[in-house]
Amino acid sequence: MKQMTVDGHFGPEISFYVCAPCQSFWFEIFKALQLAPSATLQLMKFIGENSSQPRPTMAEILRCPDCGSTLKLTHDWQRNTKFNYWRCEREHGQFISFLDFLREKDFIHPISREQIAELKKTMQTVNCSNCGAPIDLNKDSACRSCDSPICMLDMAQPQRLIEQLQHAGDKPKWMQDPTQALNMSKVMLISSSPSDYYHSGFGAEWHEDASVHGLVEAGLKAVTRWLSK
């Protein structure tokens, strides 16, 4: 794993470890709660750039990098969205996948029956963002392989973070112009419905990414293109 340092919410920078091939983070205890809005956007961009490659099979037993004890699989909820992570019972930290990190931050939501019906107008199958298996939209609203519901990235969340940055006058080092990004977000990120994605400025690219990689990954790539501009 490689060390990564980002802005902290209360001033001091936050350091943690990332494994891009495994698409996972290791945070020391409470560090994930101390991320500044600009840091969360930076991690979204990083995830979008590193979430399309096949992940290696996870080891059956994961160990704490500090004490070597076995990490305990833990199930939690963010509103109505489940997420998982592995924690050190000696409270050294937690190991969490990119997707579960986004679920914990309330960026990924299951889509409604109405949204599934809307999605079927432009595509018939999508890949599960959790395991990669195909989901037939004409038959299923969840993955038959891992039981995960069909989910999308909530594009309103990055917009709210940008608004927080503008209100606070905070200019992240990696983002040249938060005001310009806010103006782009108001044009592109009106809501989280499939049609808004499809008819946005990145609609054609989103549709192709959604067909190949999945709905969450397509949203991440759209955010990455948006933030890169």
Secondary structure, 3 states (H helix, E strand, C coil): CEEEEEEECCEEEEEEEEECCCCEEEEECCHHHHECHHHHHHHHHHHHHHCCCCCCCCCCCCECCCCCCECEEEEEEECCEEEEEEECCCCCEEEEEHHHHHHHCCCEEECCHHHHHHHCCCCCEEECCCCCCEEECCCCCECCCCCCECEEECCHHHHHHHHHHHHHCCCCCCCCCHHHHHHHHHHHCCCCCHHHHHHCCCHHHHHHHHHHCCHHHHHHHHHHHHHHC
